[in-house]
Protein backbone atom coordinates (compact mmCIF):
# COMPACT_ATOMS: atom_id res chain seq x y z
CA UNK A 1 0.00 0.00 0.00
CA UNK A 2 1.56 3.33 -1.03
CA UNK A 3 1.95 6.23 1.37
CA UNK A 4 -1.23 8.23 1.68
CA UNK A 5 -1.50 11.41 -0.28
CA UNK A 6 -1.25 14.58 1.75
CA UNK A 7 -3.22 16.58 -0.79
CA UNK A 8 -6.10 15.73 -3.06
CA UNK A 9 -4.82 14.77 -6.49
CA UNK A 10 -5.26 17.61 -8.95
CA UNK A 11 -5.25 17.40 -12.70
CA UNK A 12 -2.61 19.47 -14.39
CA UNK A 13 -2.56 20.81 -17.90
CA UNK A 14 0.42 18.81 -19.12
CA UNK A 15 3.76 18.70 -17.38
CA UNK A 16 7.26 19.91 -18.04
CA UNK A 17 8.73 23.42 -18.14
CA UNK A 18 5.42 25.05 -19.11
CA UNK A 19 3.70 23.68 -16.03
CA UNK A 20 6.32 24.49 -13.40
CA UNK A 21 4.84 25.90 -10.24
CA UNK A 22 5.91 29.40 -9.22
CA UNK A 23 4.24 29.57 -5.79
CA UNK A 24 5.87 31.56 -3.01
CA UNK A 25 4.80 30.10 0.32
CA UNK A 26 6.83 30.47 3.50
CA UNK A 27 5.46 27.50 5.47
CA UNK A 28 7.34 26.46 8.63
CA UNK A 29 10.65 27.88 7.42
CA UNK A 30 13.43 27.36 4.92
CA UNK A 31 13.80 23.67 3.89
CA UNK A 32 10.90 22.74 6.13
CA UNK A 33 7.32 21.61 5.69
CA UNK A 34 5.23 23.85 3.46
CA UNK A 35 8.10 26.03 2.22
CA UNK A 36 8.03 26.89 -1.48
CA UNK A 37 10.50 29.06 -3.32
CA UNK A 38 9.09 29.77 -6.79
CA UNK A 39 7.28 26.40 -6.59
CA UNK A 40 10.30 24.39 -5.47
CA UNK A 41 10.35 22.40 -2.24
CA UNK A 42 13.34 20.83 -0.50
CA UNK A 43 13.52 17.03 -0.15
CA UNK A 44 16.34 15.34 1.78
CA UNK A 45 18.05 12.27 0.32
CA UNK A 46 19.64 9.95 2.86
CA UNK A 47 22.20 7.53 1.46
CA UNK A 48 21.43 4.16 3.02
CA UNK A 49 20.57 3.42 6.60
CA UNK A 50 23.63 5.21 8.00
CA UNK A 51 24.79 7.38 5.13
CA UNK A 52 25.09 11.10 4.61
CA UNK A 53 22.06 13.28 4.00
CA UNK A 54 21.95 15.53 0.95
CA UNK A 55 19.00 17.31 -0.53
CA UNK A 56 17.58 18.73 -3.69
CA UNK A 57 15.01 21.27 -4.79
CA UNK A 58 12.04 19.67 -6.53
CA UNK A 59 9.20 21.46 -8.28
CA UNK A 60 5.86 20.56 -6.75
CA UNK A 61 4.31 19.93 -10.19
CA UNK A 62 6.97 17.39 -11.19
CA UNK A 63 5.70 13.86 -11.66
CA UNK A 64 6.63 11.21 -9.10
CA UNK A 65 8.25 9.07 -11.81
CA UNK A 66 10.42 12.01 -12.92
CA UNK A 67 11.41 12.68 -9.29
CA UNK A 68 12.60 9.07 -8.89
CA UNK A 69 14.57 9.38 -12.16
CA UNK A 70 16.17 12.65 -11.01
CA UNK A 71 17.24 11.17 -7.67
CA UNK A 72 18.68 8.12 -9.43
CA UNK A 73 20.58 10.32 -11.89
CA UNK A 74 21.94 12.48 -9.09
CA UNK A 75 23.12 9.43 -7.13
CA UNK A 76 24.65 7.76 -10.20
CA UNK A 77 26.69 10.83 -11.05
CA UNK A 78 27.98 11.08 -7.47
CA UNK A 79 31.50 10.20 -6.42
CA UNK A 80 30.71 6.91 -4.70
CA UNK A 81 28.08 5.23 -6.87
CA UNK A 82 28.79 1.47 -7.05
CA UNK A 83 29.10 0.53 -10.70
CA UNK A 84 29.28 -3.21 -10.12
CA UNK A 85 27.39 -5.90 -12.06
CA UNK A 86 24.39 -7.32 -10.25
CA UNK A 87 24.05 -4.43 -7.79
CA UNK A 88 20.69 -2.63 -7.61
CA UNK A 89 19.23 0.36 -5.84
CA UNK A 90 15.88 1.43 -4.42
CA UNK A 91 14.34 4.61 -3.08
CA UNK A 92 12.15 4.58 0.03
CA UNK A 93 9.69 7.03 1.55
CA UNK A 94 7.82 6.11 4.73
CA UNK A 95 9.14 2.53 4.40
CA UNK A 96 7.58 2.14 0.95
CA UNK A 97 9.56 1.71 -2.24
CA UNK A 98 8.93 4.63 -4.59
CA UNK A 99 10.29 2.57 -7.50
CA UNK A 100 7.74 -0.20 -6.89
CA UNK A 101 4.99 2.36 -6.35
CA UNK A 102 5.69 4.02 -9.72
CA UNK A 103 5.71 0.58 -11.40
CA UNK A 104 2.38 -0.32 -9.75
CA UNK A 105 0.85 2.93 -10.96
CA UNK A 106 2.03 2.16 -14.52
CA UNK A 107 0.57 -1.36 -14.35
CA UNK A 108 -2.76 0.08 -13.17
CA UNK A 109 -2.79 2.21 -16.30
CA UNK A 110 -2.67 5.53 -14.47
CA UNK A 111 -1.43 8.54 -16.38
CA UNK A 112 1.96 9.76 -15.25
CA UNK A 113 0.51 13.22 -14.61
CA UNK A 114 -1.92 11.78 -12.03
CA UNK A 115 0.85 11.35 -9.46
CA UNK A 116 2.67 14.59 -8.76
CA UNK A 117 5.32 15.28 -6.13
CA UNK A 118 3.00 17.66 -4.27
CA UNK A 119 0.48 14.83 -3.78
CA UNK A 120 2.97 12.85 -1.66
CA UNK A 121 5.42 15.43 -0.28
CA UNK A 122 5.06 18.80 1.41
CA UNK A 123 8.73 19.70 1.63
CA UNK A 124 11.31 18.87 4.27
CA UNK A 125 10.71 15.09 4.10
CA UNK A 126 13.48 12.53 3.72
CA UNK A 127 13.71 9.75 1.15
CA UNK A 128 16.25 6.95 1.61
CA UNK A 129 18.47 5.70 -1.22
CA UNK A 130 19.60 2.11 -0.62
CA UNK A 131 22.10 0.03 -2.58
CA UNK A 132 21.99 -3.79 -2.67
CA UNK A 133 24.62 -6.24 -3.86
CA UNK A 134 23.98 -9.29 -6.06
CA UNK A 135 22.92 -11.31 -2.99
CA UNK A 136 20.33 -8.73 -1.96
CA UNK A 137 22.28 -7.46 1.06
CA UNK A 138 22.24 -3.74 1.74
CA UNK A 139 25.59 -2.02 1.23
CA UNK A 140 26.57 1.27 2.84
CA UNK A 141 29.39 3.58 1.77
CA UNK A 142 31.97 4.10 4.50
CA UNK A 143 35.64 3.76 3.69
CA UNK A 144 34.47 1.32 1.03
CA UNK A 145 31.20 -0.44 0.28
CA UNK A 146 30.51 -2.32 3.50
CA UNK A 147 27.66 -4.61 4.50
CA UNK A 148 24.89 -3.22 6.63
CA UNK A 149 24.03 -6.09 8.95
CA UNK A 150 20.90 -6.38 11.03
Secondary structure, DSSP 8 states (H G I E B T S, - for coil): -----SS-----S--SGGG-----B-TTSTTSTT-BBTTEEEEEEEETTT--EEEEEEETTSBHHHHHHHHHHHHHTSTT----TT-EEEEEETTEEHHHHHHHHHHTT--GGGSBHHHH--SS-EEEEEEE-TTS-EEEESSSEEE---
